[in-house]
């Protein structure tokens, strides 16, 4: 099993430049990089320039993650409230019809 390698921003830029000059497949094989990694770097570079290569997550992705976390928290609260409501309704029904069980 190979060890995961972390590339510096400069190395990523060099690889992106090299791939445009020598071809993507050759460059990826030379450096042992998966195509998904390369295309991820390329997309970040196109969106944000060098700054995009320095970060694991783009600001746009971070904003979306935060939005989804807030939405998830709200949904958890709504679910908990609904479960509590159902539980209370069950308890009320048990008390309301407790006399029916006693007659049997």
DRENDO-1510 file (C-alpha; in Angstrom, 1 decimal, always signed):
<recs>
REC; n; res; u; v; w
REC; 1; UNK; +0.0; +0.0; +0.0 .
REC; 2; UNK; +1.5; +3.3; -1.0 .
REC; 3; UNK; +1.7; +6.3; +1.3 .
REC; 4; UNK; -0.5; +9.3; +0.5 .
REC; 5; UNK; +1.5; +12.2; -0.8 .
REC; 6; UNK; +0.7; +15.8; -0.2 .
REC; 7; UNK; +1.7; +18.2; -3.0 .
REC; 8; UNK; +2.6; +21.8; -2.4 .
REC; 9; UNK; +0.8; +24.6; -4.3 .
REC; 10; UNK; +4.0; +25.0; -6.4 .
REC; 11; UNK; +4.1; +21.3; -7.3 .
REC; 12; UNK; +0.4; +21.3; -8.3 .
REC; 13; UNK; +1.0; +24.3; -10.5 .
REC; 14; UNK; +4.0; +22.6; -12.1 .
REC; 15; UNK; +2.0; +19.5; -12.8 .
REC; 16; UNK; -0.9; +21.4; -14.3 .
REC; 17; UNK; +1.6; +23.3; -16.6 .
REC; 18; UNK; +3.4; +20.1; -17.5 .
REC; 19; UNK; +0.2; +18.3; -18.3 .
REC; 20; UNK; -0.8; +21.0; -20.8 .
REC; 21; UNK; +2.6; +20.7; -22.5 .
REC; 22; UNK; +3.2; +17.0; -22.4 .
REC; 23; UNK; -0.3; +15.5; -22.1 .
REC; 24; UNK; -2.4; +14.6; -19.1 .
REC; 25; UNK; -2.0; +10.8; -19.2 .
REC; 26; UNK; +1.8; +10.9; -19.4 .
REC; 27; UNK; +2.1; +13.5; -16.7 .
REC; 28; UNK; -0.3; +11.6; -14.3 .
REC; 29; UNK; +1.7; +8.4; -14.8 .
REC; 30; UNK; +5.0; +10.1; -14.2 .
REC; 31; UNK; +3.8; +11.7; -10.9 .
REC; 32; UNK; +1.6; +8.8; -9.8 .
REC; 33; UNK; -1.6; +10.9; -9.6 .
REC; 34; UNK; -5.1; +9.7; -10.1 .
REC; 35; UNK; -7.1; +11.5; -12.8 .
REC; 36; UNK; -9.8; +12.6; -10.3 .
REC; 37; UNK; -7.1; +14.3; -8.2 .
REC; 38; UNK; -5.7; +16.1; -11.3 .
REC; 39; UNK; -9.1; +17.3; -12.5 .
REC; 40; UNK; -10.0; +18.4; -9.0 .
REC; 41; UNK; -6.9; +20.6; -8.9 .
REC; 42; UNK; -7.6; +21.9; -12.4 .
REC; 43; UNK; -11.1; +22.9; -11.5 .
REC; 44; UNK; -10.0; +24.6; -8.3 .
REC; 45; UNK; -7.3; +26.4; -10.2 .
REC; 46; UNK; -9.7; +27.6; -12.9 .
REC; 47; UNK; -12.2; +28.8; -10.3 .
REC; 48; UNK; -9.8; +30.4; -7.8 .
REC; 49; UNK; -6.3; +30.5; -9.3 .
REC; 50; UNK; -3.4; +29.6; -7.1 .
REC; 51; UNK; -5.4; +30.2; -3.9 .
REC; 52; UNK; -7.7; +27.3; -4.9 .
REC; 53; UNK; -4.8; +24.9; -4.9 .
REC; 54; UNK; -3.7; +25.9; -1.4 .
REC; 55; UNK; -6.9; +24.8; +0.2 .
REC; 56; UNK; -8.6; +21.4; +0.5 .
REC; 57; UNK; -12.1; +23.0; +0.3 .
REC; 58; UNK; -13.1; +26.1; -1.8 .
REC; 59; UNK; -15.0; +28.9; +0.0 .
REC; 60; UNK; -18.0; +28.1; -2.2 .
REC; 61; UNK; -17.9; +24.4; -1.0 .
REC; 62; UNK; -17.4; +25.6; +2.6 .
REC; 63; UNK; -20.4; +27.9; +2.4 .
REC; 64; UNK; -22.5; +25.0; +1.0 .
REC; 65; UNK; -21.3; +22.7; +3.8 .
REC; 66; UNK; -22.3; +25.2; +6.5 .
REC; 67; UNK; -25.7; +25.7; +4.9 .
REC; 68; UNK; -26.3; +22.0; +4.8 .
REC; 69; UNK; -25.2; +21.6; +8.4 .
REC; 70; UNK; -27.7; +24.2; +9.5 .
REC; 71; UNK; -30.4; +22.6; +7.5 .
REC; 72; UNK; -29.5; +19.2; +9.0 .
REC; 73; UNK; -29.7; +20.6; +12.5 .
REC; 74; UNK; -33.1; +22.1; +11.8 .
REC; 75; UNK; -34.4; +18.8; +10.4 .
REC; 76; UNK; -33.1; +16.9; +13.5 .
REC; 77; UNK; -35.0; +19.3; +15.7 .
REC; 78; UNK; -38.2; +19.0; +13.7 .
REC; 79; UNK; -37.9; +15.2; +13.8 .
REC; 80; UNK; -37.4; +15.2; +17.6 .
REC; 81; UNK; -40.4; +17.5; +18.1 .
REC; 82; UNK; -42.5; +15.2; +15.9 .
REC; 83; UNK; -41.4; +12.1; +17.8 .
REC; 84; UNK; -42.2; +13.8; +21.1 .
REC; 85; UNK; -45.6; +14.8; +19.8 .
REC; 86; UNK; -46.4; +11.2; +18.6 .
REC; 87; UNK; -45.2; +9.8; +22.0 .
REC; 88; UNK; -47.5; +12.2; +23.9 .
REC; 89; UNK; -50.4; +11.4; +21.7 .
REC; 90; UNK; -49.9; +7.7; +22.4 .
REC; 91; UNK; -49.7; +8.3; +26.2 .
REC; 92; UNK; -52.9; +10.4; +26.0 .
REC; 93; UNK; -54.7; +7.6; +24.1 .
REC; 94; UNK; -53.6; +5.0; +26.6 .
REC; 95; UNK; -55.0; +7.1; +29.5 .
REC; 96; UNK; -58.2; +7.9; +27.6 .
REC; 97; UNK; -59.0; +4.3; +26.9 .
REC; 98; UNK; -57.6; +2.8; +30.0 .
REC; 99; UNK; -61.2; +2.1; +31.2 .
REC; 100; UNK; -61.8; -0.1; +28.2 .
REC; 101; UNK; -58.9; -2.4; +29.2 .
REC; 102; UNK; -60.2; -2.7; +32.8 .
REC; 103; UNK; -63.6; -3.9; +31.7 .
REC; 104; UNK; -62.1; -6.9; +29.8 .
</recs>
